[in-house]
Amino acid sequence: MRDVLDRLVQWWTDGERVAVGTVVRTWSSAPRPPGAAMLVGPGGEAVGSVSGGCVEGAVYEVAERVLSGDAPSLEHYGVSDDDAFAVGLTCGGTIEVFVEAIDPRSFPGLAALADDVERRRPVAVATVVSGPGNLGAHLVVRPDTRQGSLGSDRLDDAVTDDVRGMLDQGMTGIRRYGPHGERRGDELGVFVQSFAPPPRMLVFGAIDFAAAVARIGAFLGYHVTVCDARAVFATRARFPDADDVVVRWPHEYLAETVVDDRTVICVLTHDPKFDVPLLEVALRTPAAYVGAMGSRRTHDDRLARLRDRGLSDKELARLAAPIGLDIGARTPEETAVSVAAEIVSARWGGSGRPLSETDGSIHREHPA
């Protein structure tokens, strides 16, 4: 939804009625995750994608019917052995797409939601997608307020509690309830899409490798900060892809900035006076990933210095060093690909092996 939200708001602001197809659930090798969306505008224009081209035509037909007055619809797409040429995902995956019509009357809170997303304020939208409830009803949930209703106060209260927990973790998915919010019920399906602020990537060391890592970090959707104590190197001109460029001693900055369990830390200084005090702080944060550049000899020396500072073997085991996966990288750009691959692998529990040498599901449904 994030990819098409601006266009949706433009039509909404003009008072137009727009069909929205949103992926709400996936199985196996589905090409797009829950939350991916496709719009069909008032003139028949299609924007966005729910499957990378596999079922867009079928979703478009449902969208036209919804725009003509049909009720919102939860559509299931997949390919079976008995019907291999039916509309479905040729890659073998399965998806559920909820198709609804949105206009200022049906979703009055859309503009405020979009403003929150634009300003990177945490917000989520819960939508009834199945069951006996008010199909297509929306509830916008923020950390301290909510807007809209799914049909009853009890249901709104139950969903709000769950959504705030999901929002805190940046989770998107379906939750099931009884008609009045009973947590043991499963009749009513509510799709929750979280728009959490982007995770942070902290890059320490204003070198050419850092510029490449910052570039690929931004491409992956991170809020990228580059930090170095040397003002002559830590400049906006040298790091145009970074959201922030900070001139401070790295360990001092890290000790004071916000680090959560989605943050990734890349230490590219490979100089003991910078990276040892920095890693002492980094390895005691809840960061999802801590990687450090340097040769194997540098790494061995670094480990000895960190042990002298009191870090335990458990804390040191969190350190990915030398940083990156073994892909034979040499240039800064190739090294950035190696680092990004290791970060993605750490997040989703990937093996780092060629897919041609693995079997089973390609896409993992949950973070590692």
Contacts in CASP RR format, 6 or more apart in sequence:
PFRMAT RR
TARGET T0000
AUTHOR 0000-0000-0000
METHOD contacts of the structure
MODEL  1
MRDVLDRLVQWWTDGERVAVGTVVRTWSSAPRPPGAAMLVGPGGEAVGSV
SGGCVEGAVYEVAERVLSGDAPSLEHYGVSDDDAFAVGLTCGGTIEVFVE
AIDPRSFPGLAALADDVERRRPVAVATVVSGPGNLGAHLVVRPDTRQGSL
GSDRLDDAVTDDVRGMLDQGMTGIRRYGPHGERRGDELGVFVQSFAPPPR
MLVFGAIDFAAAVARIGAFLGYHVTVCDARAVFATRARFPDADDVVVRWP
HEYLAETVVDDRTVICVLTHDPKFDVPLLEVALRTPAAYVGAMGSRRTHD
DRLARLRDRGLSDKELARLAAPIGLDIGARTPEETAVSVAAEIVSARWGG
SGRPLSETDGSIHREHPA
1 8 0 8 1.000
1 22 0 8 1.000
1 35 0 8 1.000
1 36 0 8 1.000
1 37 0 8 1.000
1 193 0 8 1.000
2 117 0 8 1.000
2 195 0 8 1.000
3 36 0 8 1.000
3 37 0 8 1.000
3 48 0 8 1.000
4 37 0 8 1.000
4 38 0 8 1.000
4 39 0 8 1.000
4 47 0 8 1.000
4 48 0 8 1.000
5 114 0 8 1.000
5 117 0 8 1.000
6 114 0 8 1.000
7 39 0 8 1.000
7 47 0 8 1.000
8 18 0 8 1.000
8 20 0 8 1.000
8 39 0 8 1.000
8 102 0 8 1.000
8 110 0 8 1.000
8 114 0 8 1.000
9 110 0 8 1.000
9 111 0 8 1.000
9 114 0 8 1.000
11 18 0 8 1.000
11 39 0 8 1.000
11 41 0 8 1.000
11 42 0 8 1.000
12 18 0 8 1.000
12 102 0 8 1.000
12 103 0 8 1.000
12 104 0 8 1.000
12 107 0 8 1.000
12 110 0 8 1.000
12 111 0 8 1.000
13 111 0 8 1.000
15 103 0 8 1.000
15 104 0 8 1.000
16 41 0 8 1.000
16 42 0 8 1.000
16 103 0 8 1.000
17 42 0 8 1.000
17 67 0 8 1.000
17 101 0 8 1.000
17 102 0 8 1.000
17 103 0 8 1.000
18 39 0 8 1.000
18 40 0 8 1.000
18 41 0 8 1.000
18 42 0 8 1.000
18 101 0 8 1.000
18 102 0 8 1.000
18 103 0 8 1.000
19 39 0 8 1.000
19 40 0 8 1.000
19 41 0 8 1.000
19 63 0 8 1.000
19 64 0 8 1.000
19 66 0 8 1.000
19 67 0 8 1.000
19 99 0 8 1.000
19 100 0 8 1.000
19 101 0 8 1.000
19 102 0 8 1.000
20 37 0 8 1.000
20 38 0 8 1.000
20 39 0 8 1.000
20 63 0 8 1.000
20 99 0 8 1.000
20 100 0 8 1.000
20 101 0 8 1.000
20 102 0 8 1.000
21 37 0 8 1.000
21 38 0 8 1.000
21 39 0 8 1.000
21 50 0 8 1.000
21 59 0 8 1.000
21 63 0 8 1.000
21 97 0 8 1.000
21 98 0 8 1.000
21 99 0 8 1.000
21 100 0 8 1.000
22 35 0 8 1.000
22 36 0 8 1.000
22 37 0 8 1.000
22 50 0 8 1.000
22 97 0 8 1.000
22 98 0 8 1.000
22 99 0 8 1.000
22 100 0 8 1.000
22 127 0 8 1.000
22 191 0 8 1.000
22 193 0 8 1.000
23 30 0 8 1.000
23 32 0 8 1.000
23 33 0 8 1.000
23 34 0 8 1.000
23 35 0 8 1.000
23 36 0 8 1.000
23 37 0 8 1.000
23 50 0 8 1.000
23 51 0 8 1.000
23 95 0 8 1.000
23 96 0 8 1.000
23 97 0 8 1.000
24 34 0 8 1.000
24 35 0 8 1.000
24 74 0 8 1.000
24 96 0 8 1.000
24 97 0 8 1.000
24 98 0 8 1.000
24 129 0 8 1.000
24 173 0 8 1.000
24 174 0 8 1.000
24 191 0 8 1.000
25 34 0 8 1.000
25 95 0 8 1.000
25 96 0 8 1.000
25 173 0 8 1.000
25 174 0 8 1.000
26 32 0 8 1.000
26 33 0 8 1.000
26 34 0 8 1.000
26 93 0 8 1.000
26 94 0 8 1.000
26 95 0 8 1.000
26 96 0 8 1.000
26 363 0 8 1.000
26 365 0 8 1.000
27 93 0 8 1.000
27 94 0 8 1.000
27 95 0 8 1.000
28 92 0 8 1.000
28 93 0 8 1.000
28 94 0 8 1.000
28 361 0 8 1.000
28 363 0 8 1.000
29 89 0 8 1.000
29 91 0 8 1.000
29 92 0 8 1.000
29 93 0 8 1.000
29 361 0 8 1.000
29 362 0 8 1.000
29 363 0 8 1.000
30 51 0 8 1.000
30 89 0 8 1.000
30 91 0 8 1.000
30 93 0 8 1.000
30 94 0 8 1.000
30 95 0 8 1.000
30 363 0 8 1.000
31 51 0 8 1.000
31 52 0 8 1.000
31 54 0 8 1.000
31 89 0 8 1.000
31 91 0 8 1.000
32 49 0 8 1.000
32 50 0 8 1.000
32 51 0 8 1.000
32 52 0 8 1.000
32 95 0 8 1.000
33 172 0 8 1.000
34 172 0 8 1.000
34 173 0 8 1.000
34 174 0 8 1.000
34 191 0 8 1.000
34 193 0 8 1.000
35 172 0 8 1.000
35 193 0 8 1.000
36 49 0 8 1.000
36 50 0 8 1.000
37 48 0 8 1.000
37 50 0 8 1.000
38 46 0 8 1.000
38 47 0 8 1.000
38 48 0 8 1.000
38 49 0 8 1.000
38 50 0 8 1.000
38 56 0 8 1.000
38 59 0 8 1.000
38 60 0 8 1.000
38 63 0 8 1.000
39 45 0 8 1.000
39 46 0 8 1.000
39 47 0 8 1.000
39 48 0 8 1.000
40 46 0 8 1.000
40 60 0 8 1.000
40 63 0 8 1.000
40 64 0 8 1.000
40 67 0 8 1.000
41 47 0 8 1.000
41 67 0 8 1.000
42 67 0 8 1.000
44 64 0 8 1.000
46 56 0 8 1.000
46 60 0 8 1.000
49 56 0 8 1.000
50 56 0 8 1.000
50 59 0 8 1.000
50 95 0 8 1.000
50 97 0 8 1.000
51 77 0 8 1.000
51 89 0 8 1.000
51 95 0 8 1.000
54 77 0 8 1.000
54 88 0 8 1.000
54 89 0 8 1.000
54 90 0 8 1.000
54 91 0 8 1.000
55 77 0 8 1.000
55 78 0 8 1.000
55 87 0 8 1.000
55 88 0 8 1.000
55 89 0 8 1.000
55 95 0 8 1.000
55 97 0 8 1.000
57 87 0 8 1.000
58 75 0 8 1.000
58 77 0 8 1.000
58 87 0 8 1.000
58 88 0 8 1.000
59 75 0 8 1.000
59 97 0 8 1.000
59 99 0 8 1.000
62 73 0 8 1.000
62 75 0 8 1.000
62 97 0 8 1.000
62 99 0 8 1.000
63 99 0 8 1.000
65 73 0 8 1.000
66 72 0 8 1.000
66 73 0 8 1.000
66 99 0 8 1.000
66 100 0 8 1.000
66 101 0 8 1.000
67 101 0 8 1.000
69 101 0 8 1.000
71 135 0 8 1.000
72 98 0 8 1.000
72 99 0 8 1.000
72 100 0 8 1.000
72 101 0 8 1.000
72 129 0 8 1.000
72 135 0 8 1.000
72 136 0 8 1.000
73 98 0 8 1.000
73 99 0 8 1.000
74 96 0 8 1.000
74 97 0 8 1.000
74 98 0 8 1.000
74 99 0 8 1.000
74 129 0 8 1.000
74 130 0 8 1.000
75 96 0 8 1.000
75 97 0 8 1.000
75 98 0 8 1.000
75 99 0 8 1.000
76 94 0 8 1.000
76 95 0 8 1.000
76 96 0 8 1.000
77 87 0 8 1.000
77 88 0 8 1.000
77 89 0 8 1.000
77 94 0 8 1.000
77 95 0 8 1.000
77 96 0 8 1.000
77 97 0 8 1.000
78 86 0 8 1.000
78 88 0 8 1.000
78 89 0 8 1.000
78 92 0 8 1.000
78 93 0 8 1.000
78 94 0 8 1.000
78 95 0 8 1.000
79 86 0 8 1.000
79 88 0 8 1.000
79 89 0 8 1.000
79 90 0 8 1.000
79 92 0 8 1.000
79 93 0 8 1.000
80 86 0 8 1.000
89 95 0 8 1.000
98 127 0 8 1.000
98 129 0 8 1.000
98 136 0 8 1.000
98 191 0 8 1.000
100 106 0 8 1.000
100 127 0 8 1.000
100 135 0 8 1.000
100 136 0 8 1.000
102 110 0 8 1.000
104 110 0 8 1.000
106 136 0 8 1.000
106 138 0 8 1.000
107 138 0 8 1.000
108 148 0 8 1.000
109 138 0 8 1.000
109 140 0 8 1.000
109 147 0 8 1.000
109 148 0 8 1.000
112 140 0 8 1.000
112 147 0 8 1.000
113 123 0 8 1.000
113 125 0 8 1.000
113 140 0 8 1.000
113 195 0 8 1.000
116 122 0 8 1.000
116 123 0 8 1.000
116 142 0 8 1.000
116 195 0 8 1.000
117 123 0 8 1.000
117 195 0 8 1.000
120 197 0 8 1.000
120 198 0 8 1.000
120 223 0 8 1.000
121 142 0 8 1.000
121 197 0 8 1.000
122 142 0 8 1.000
122 143 0 8 1.000
122 167 0 8 1.000
122 168 0 8 1.000
122 194 0 8 1.000
122 195 0 8 1.000
122 196 0 8 1.000
122 197 0 8 1.000
123 140 0 8 1.000
123 141 0 8 1.000
123 142 0 8 1.000
123 167 0 8 1.000
123 195 0 8 1.000
124 140 0 8 1.000
124 141 0 8 1.000
124 142 0 8 1.000
124 163 0 8 1.000
124 166 0 8 1.000
124 167 0 8 1.000
124 192 0 8 1.000
124 193 0 8 1.000
124 194 0 8 1.000
124 195 0 8 1.000
125 138 0 8 1.000
125 139 0 8 1.000
125 140 0 8 1.000
125 141 0 8 1.000
125 192 0 8 1.000
125 193 0 8 1.000
125 195 0 8 1.000
126 138 0 8 1.000
126 139 0 8 1.000
126 140 0 8 1.000
126 141 0 8 1.000
126 150 0 8 1.000
126 159 0 8 1.000
126 163 0 8 1.000
126 190 0 8 1.000
126 191 0 8 1.000
126 192 0 8 1.000
127 136 0 8 1.000
127 137 0 8 1.000
127 138 0 8 1.000
127 139 0 8 1.000
127 190 0 8 1.000
127 191 0 8 1.000
127 193 0 8 1.000
128 134 0 8 1.000
128 135 0 8 1.000
128 136 0 8 1.000
128 137 0 8 1.000
128 150 0 8 1.000
128 188 0 8 1.000
128 189 0 8 1.000
128 190 0 8 1.000
129 135 0 8 1.000
129 136 0 8 1.000
129 174 0 8 1.000
129 189 0 8 1.000
129 190 0 8 1.000
129 191 0 8 1.000
130 188 0 8 1.000
130 189 0 8 1.000
131 187 0 8 1.000
131 188 0 8 1.000
131 189 0 8 1.000
132 179 0 8 1.000
132 187 0 8 1.000
132 188 0 8 1.000
133 150 0 8 1.000
133 151 0 8 1.000
133 179 0 8 1.000
133 188 0 8 1.000
134 150 0 8 1.000
134 151 0 8 1.000
137 148 0 8 1.000
137 149 0 8 1.000
137 150 0 8 1.000
137 151 0 8 1.000
138 148 0 8 1.000
138 150 0 8 1.000
139 146 0 8 1.000
139 147 0 8 1.000
139 148 0 8 1.000
139 149 0 8 1.000
139 150 0 8 1.000
139 156 0 8 1.000
139 159 0 8 1.000
139 160 0 8 1.000
139 163 0 8 1.000
140 146 0 8 1.000
140 147 0 8 1.000
140 148 0 8 1.000
141 159 0 8 1.000
141 160 0 8 1.000
141 163 0 8 1.000
141 164 0 8 1.000
141 167 0 8 1.000
143 164 0 8 1.000
143 167 0 8 1.000
146 156 0 8 1.000
146 160 0 8 1.000
148 156 0 8 1.000
149 156 0 8 1.000
150 156 0 8 1.000
150 159 0 8 1.000
150 190 0 8 1.000
152 180 0 8 1.000
152 181 0 8 1.000
154 180 0 8 1.000
154 181 0 8 1.000
155 177 0 8 1.000
155 178 0 8 1.000
155 179 0 8 1.000
155 180 0 8 1.000
155 181 0 8 1.000
155 188 0 8 1.000
157 181 0 8 1.000
158 177 0 8 1.000
158 181 0 8 1.000
158 182 0 8 1.000
158 183 0 8 1.000
159 175 0 8 1.000
159 177 0 8 1.000
159 181 0 8 1.000
159 190 0 8 1.000
159 192 0 8 1.000
162 175 0 8 1.000
162 192 0 8 1.000
163 192 0 8 1.000
163 194 0 8 1.000
165 171 0 8 1.000
166 172 0 8 1.000
166 173 0 8 1.000
166 175 0 8 1.000
166 192 0 8 1.000
166 194 0 8 1.000
167 194 0 8 1.000
167 196 0 8 1.000
168 196 0 8 1.000
169 194 0 8 1.000
169 196 0 8 1.000
170 194 0 8 1.000
170 196 0 8 1.000
170 262 0 8 1.000
171 192 0 8 1.000
171 194 0 8 1.000
172 192 0 8 1.000
172 193 0 8 1.000
172 194 0 8 1.000
173 191 0 8 1.000
173 192 0 8 1.000
173 193 0 8 1.000
174 189 0 8 1.000
174 190 0 8 1.000
174 191 0 8 1.000
174 192 0 8 1.000
175 189 0 8 1.000
175 190 0 8 1.000
175 192 0 8 1.000
176 185 0 8 1.000
176 186 0 8 1.000
176 187 0 8 1.000
176 188 0 8 1.000
176 189 0 8 1.000
176 190 0 8 1.000
177 183 0 8 1.000
177 185 0 8 1.000
177 186 0 8 1.000
177 187 0 8 1.000
177 188 0 8 1.000
177 189 0 8 1.000
177 190 0 8 1.000
178 184 0 8 1.000
178 185 0 8 1.000
178 186 0 8 1.000
178 187 0 8 1.000
178 188 0 8 1.000
179 187 0 8 1.000
179 188 0 8 1.000
181 188 0 8 1.000
197 223 0 8 1.000
198 221 0 8 1.000
198 222 0 8 1.000
198 223 0 8 1.000
199 221 0 8 1.000
199 222 0 8 1.000
199 223 0 8 1.000
199 260 0 8 1.000
199 262 0 8 1.000
199 263 0 8 1.000
199 264 0 8 1.000
199 288 0 8 1.000
200 222 0 8 1.000
200 223 0 8 1.000
200 224 0 8 1.000
200 225 0 8 1.000
200 258 0 8 1.000
200 259 0 8 1.000
200 260 0 8 1.000
200 262 0 8 1.000
200 263 0 8 1.000
200 264 0 8 1.000
201 213 0 8 1.000
201 214 0 8 1.000
201 217 0 8 1.000
201 220 0 8 1.000
201 222 0 8 1.000
201 223 0 8 1.000
201 224 0 8 1.000
201 225 0 8 1.000
201 263 0 8 1.000
201 264 0 8 1.000
201 265 0 8 1.000
201 266 0 8 1.000
202 225 0 8 1.000
202 227 0 8 1.000
202 254 0 8 1.000
202 257 0 8 1.000
202 259 0 8 1.000
202 263 0 8 1.000
202 264 0 8 1.000
202 265 0 8 1.000
202 266 0 8 1.000
203 210 0 8 1.000
203 213 0 8 1.000
203 214 0 8 1.000
203 224 0 8 1.000
203 225 0 8 1.000
203 226 0 8 1.000
203 227 0 8 1.000
203 242 0 8 1.000
203 266 0 8 1.000
203 268 0 8 1.000
204 210 0 8 1.000
204 226 0 8 1.000
204 227 0 8 1.000
204 228 0 8 1.000
204 250 0 8 1.000
204 254 0 8 1.000
204 265 0 8 1.000
204 266 0 8 1.000
204 267 0 8 1.000
204 268 0 8 1.000
204 269 0 8 1.000
204 274 0 8 1.000
204 275 0 8 1.000
204 278 0 8 1.000
205 226 0 8 1.000
205 227 0 8 1.000
205 228 0 8 1.000
205 233 0 8 1.000
205 234 0 8 1.000
205 250 0 8 1.000
205 267 0 8 1.000
205 268 0 8 1.000
205 269 0 8 1.000
205 274 0 8 1.000
206 226 0 8 1.000
206 227 0 8 1.000
206 228 0 8 1.000
206 230 0 8 1.000
206 233 0 8 1.000
206 234 0 8 1.000
206 235 0 8 1.000
206 238 0 8 1.000
206 239 0 8 1.000
206 245 0 8 1.000
207 233 0 8 1.000
207 268 0 8 1.000
208 332 0 8 1.000
209 268 0 8 1.000
209 293 0 8 1.000
209 332 0 8 1.000
209 335 0 8 1.000
209 336 0 8 1.000
210 226 0 8 1.000
210 239 0 8 1.000
210 266 0 8 1.000
210 268 0 8 1.000
211 238 0 8 1.000
211 239 0 8 1.000
211 241 0 8 1.000
211 332 0 8 1.000
212 331 0 8 1.000
212 332 0 8 1.000
212 333 0 8 1.000
212 335 0 8 1.000
212 336 0 8 1.000
213 266 0 8 1.000
213 268 0 8 1.000
213 335 0 8 1.000
213 336 0 8 1.000
213 339 0 8 1.000
213 340 0 8 1.000
214 224 0 8 1.000
214 226 0 8 1.000
214 239 0 8 1.000
214 241 0 8 1.000
214 242 0 8 1.000
215 241 0 8 1.000
215 336 0 8 1.000
216 336 0 8 1.000
216 337 0 8 1.000
216 339 0 8 1.000
216 340 0 8 1.000
217 224 0 8 1.000
217 241 0 8 1.000
217 340 0 8 1.000
218 224 0 8 1.000
218 241 0 8 1.000
218 242 0 8 1.000
218 243 0 8 1.000
220 340 0 8 1.000
220 343 0 8 1.000
220 344 0 8 1.000
222 264 0 8 1.000
223 243 0 8 1.000
223 244 0 8 1.000
224 241 0 8 1.000
224 242 0 8 1.000
224 243 0 8 1.000
224 244 0 8 1.000
225 242 0 8 1.000
225 243 0 8 1.000
225 244 0 8 1.000
225 245 0 8 1.000
225 246 0 8 1.000
225 257 0 8 1.000
226 234 0 8 1.000
226 239 0 8 1.000
226 242 0 8 1.000
226 244 0 8 1.000
226 245 0 8 1.000
226 246 0 8 1.000
227 234 0 8 1.000
227 245 0 8 1.000
227 246 0 8 1.000
227 247 0 8 1.000
227 248 0 8 1.000
227 250 0 8 1.000
227 253 0 8 1.000
227 254 0 8 1.000
228 234 0 8 1.000
228 246 0 8 1.000
228 247 0 8 1.000
228 250 0 8 1.000
228 269 0 8 1.000
229 247 0 8 1.000
229 248 0 8 1.000
229 249 0 8 1.000
229 250 0 8 1.000
229 274 0 8 1.000
230 247 0 8 1.000
231 247 0 8 1.000
234 245 0 8 1.000
234 246 0 8 1.000
234 247 0 8 1.000
235 245 0 8 1.000
236 242 0 8 1.000
236 245 0 8 1.000
239 245 0 8 1.000
246 253 0 8 1.000
249 274 0 8 1.000
250 267 0 8 1.000
250 269 0 8 1.000
250 274 0 8 1.000
250 275 0 8 1.000
250 277 0 8 1.000
250 278 0 8 1.000
251 274 0 8 1.000
251 277 0 8 1.000
251 278 0 8 1.000
251 280 0 8 1.000
251 281 0 8 1.000
254 265 0 8 1.000
254 278 0 8 1.000
254 281 0 8 1.000
254 282 0 8 1.000
254 285 0 8 1.000
255 281 0 8 1.000
259 265 0 8 1.000
259 285 0 8 1.000
259 286 0 8 1.000
259 287 0 8 1.000
260 286 0 8 1.000
260 287 0 8 1.000
261 286 0 8 1.000
261 287 0 8 1.000
261 288 0 8 1.000
262 288 0 8 1.000
263 285 0 8 1.000
263 286 0 8 1.000
263 287 0 8 1.000
263 288 0 8 1.000
264 287 0 8 1.000
264 288 0 8 1.000
264 289 0 8 1.000
264 290 0 8 1.000
264 343 0 8 1.000
265 282 0 8 1.000
265 285 0 8 1.000
265 287 0 8 1.000
265 289 0 8 1.000
265 290 0 8 1.000
265 291 0 8 1.000
266 291 0 8 1.000
266 292 0 8 1.000
266 293 0 8 1.000
266 323 0 8 1.000
266 339 0 8 1.000
267 275 0 8 1.000
267 278 0 8 1.000
267 279 0 8 1.000
267 282 0 8 1.000
267 290 0 8 1.000
267 291 0 8 1.000
267 292 0 8 1.000
267 293 0 8 1.000
267 323 0 8 1.000
268 292 0 8 1.000
268 293 0 8 1.000
268 323 0 8 1.000
269 275 0 8 1.000
269 278 0 8 1.000
269 293 0 8 1.000
270 292 0 8 1.000
270 293 0 8 1.000
270 294 0 8 1.000
270 298 0 8 1.000
272 301 0 8 1.000
272 302 0 8 1.000
272 305 0 8 1.000
275 292 0 8 1.000
275 302 0 8 1.000
276 302 0 8 1.000
276 305 0 8 1.000
276 306 0 8 1.000
276 309 0 8 1.000
279 290 0 8 1.000
279 292 0 8 1.000
279 302 0 8 1.000
279 306 0 8 1.000
279 319 0 8 1.000
280 306 0 8 1.000
280 309 0 8 1.000
280 311 0 8 1.000
282 290 0 8 1.000
283 290 0 8 1.000
283 306 0 8 1.000
283 311 0 8 1.000
283 315 0 8 1.000
283 316 0 8 1.000
283 318 0 8 1.000
283 319 0 8 1.000
284 311 0 8 1.000
284 315 0 8 1.000
288 346 0 8 1.000
288 347 0 8 1.000
289 320 0 8 1.000
289 342 0 8 1.000
289 343 0 8 1.000
289 346 0 8 1.000
289 347 0 8 1.000
290 318 0 8 1.000
290 319 0 8 1.000
290 320 0 8 1.000
291 319 0 8 1.000
291 320 0 8 1.000
291 321 0 8 1.000
291 323 0 8 1.000
291 324 0 8 1.000
291 339 0 8 1.000
291 342 0 8 1.000
292 299 0 8 1.000
292 302 0 8 1.000
292 319 0 8 1.000
292 320 0 8 1.000
292 321 0 8 1.000
292 322 0 8 1.000
292 323 0 8 1.000
293 321 0 8 1.000
293 322 0 8 1.000
293 323 0 8 1.000
294 321 0 8 1.000
294 322 0 8 1.000
294 323 0 8 1.000
295 322 0 8 1.000
296 322 0 8 1.000
299 321 0 8 1.000
299 322 0 8 1.000
302 321 0 8 1.000
303 316 0 8 1.000
303 319 0 8 1.000
306 316 0 8 1.000
307 316 0 8 1.000
320 342 0 8 1.000
320 346 0 8 1.000
323 338 0 8 1.000
323 339 0 8 1.000
323 342 0 8 1.000
324 335 0 8 1.000
324 338 0 8 1.000
324 339 0 8 1.000
324 341 0 8 1.000
324 342 0 8 1.000
325 338 0 8 1.000
325 341 0 8 1.000
325 342 0 8 1.000
325 345 0 8 1.000
325 352 0 8 1.000
326 338 0 8 1.000
327 334 0 8 1.000
327 337 0 8 1.000
327 338 0 8 1.000
327 341 0 8 1.000
328 334 0 8 1.000
328 338 0 8 1.000
329 335 0 8 1.000
329 337 0 8 1.000
329 338 0 8 1.000
341 352 0 8 1.000
344 350 0 8 1.000
345 351 0 8 1.000
345 352 0 8 1.000
346 368 0 8 1.000
347 367 0 8 1.000
347 368 0 8 1.000
348 364 0 8 1.000
348 367 0 8 1.000
348 368 0 8 1.000
349 364 0 8 1.000
349 367 0 8 1.000
349 368 0 8 1.000
350 364 0 8 1.000
350 368 0 8 1.000
351 358 0 8 1.000
355 362 0 8 1.000
END
